[in-house]
Amino acid sequence: YEAAVETLRRDETYRTSSRRFLAASLAQLGRVDEARAEAELFLVGNPHFTTRHWATTEPFRDAATLEHFVDGFRKAGLPE
């Protein structure tokens, strides 16, 4: 997760849409305050985002990978 955080914080990748993944990565590292701050910034640009909708529309072959994202989103405080 540390490598993901480093990559997602670079100028060329730090965008509103990538903040949900940054929030999830930070949350999985136990950096919950930072994760929640990124989740709030993400929601400013994506106020209708829900974890449930995202999880049902993303094509993951591996359920465990999907669950890692969902778990991180929840820990970061993104809406269910």
C-alpha positions in Angstrom: 0.0 0.0 0.0 2.9 2.3 0.6 3.9 2.2 -3.0 0.3 3.0 -4.1 0.3 6.0 -1.8 3.5 7.2 -3.2 2.3 6.8 -6.8 -1.1 8.3 -6.2 0.4 11.4 -4.5 2.5 12.3 -7.5 1.5 15.5 -9.4 0.6 13.5 -12.5 -1.6 11.0 -10.7 -3.1 13.1 -7.9 -6.7 13.8 -9.2 -10.1 13.7 -7.8 -10.9 10.3 -9.2 -7.7 8.7 -7.9 -8.4 10.0 -4.3 -10.7 7.0 -3.6 -7.8 4.6 -4.2 -5.5 6.8 -2.2 -8.0 6.9 0.7 -8.3 3.1 0.6 -4.6 2.6 0.5 -4.0 5.0 3.4 -6.8 3.3 5.4 -5.3 -0.1 4.8 -2.0 1.3 6.2 -3.8 2.4 9.4 -3.5 6.1 8.4 -7.2 6.7 9.0 -7.1 10.4 9.5 -5.3 11.0 6.2 -7.6 8.4 4.5 -10.8 10.2 5.7 -9.4 13.6 4.5 -8.8 12.1 1.0 -12.2 10.5 1.0 -13.8 13.8 1.8 -12.0 15.5 -1.0 -13.0 12.7 -3.4 -16.7 13.1 -2.4 -16.6 16.8 -3.2 -16.2 15.9 -6.8 -18.2 12.6 -6.6 -21.1 13.3 -4.2 -23.2 10.3 -5.4 -20.4 7.7 -5.0 -21.3 4.6 -3.0 -19.1 1.7 -2.3 -21.9 -0.8 -3.1 -22.5 0.7 -6.5 -18.8 0.8 -7.3 -18.3 -2.8 -6.2 -21.2 -4.1 -8.4 -20.0 -2.3 -11.5 -16.3 -2.9 -11.4 -15.1 -6.0 -13.3 -12.9 -7.9 -10.9 -11.9 -11.5 -11.6 -10.7 -12.1 -8.1 -13.2 -11.5 -5.3 -10.4 -11.1 -2.7 -9.0 -8.1 -4.6 -12.4 -6.5 -4.8 -12.9 -7.0 -1.1 -9.6 -5.3 -0.3 -10.8 -2.2 -2.1 -14.2 -2.3 -0.5 -12.6 -2.8 3.0 -10.3 0.2 2.4 -13.2 2.4 1.2 -15.2 1.5 4.3 -12.2 2.2 6.6 -11.7 5.5 4.9 -15.3 6.5 5.5 -16.7 6.4 2.0 -20.4 5.9 1.9 -21.8 2.3 1.8 
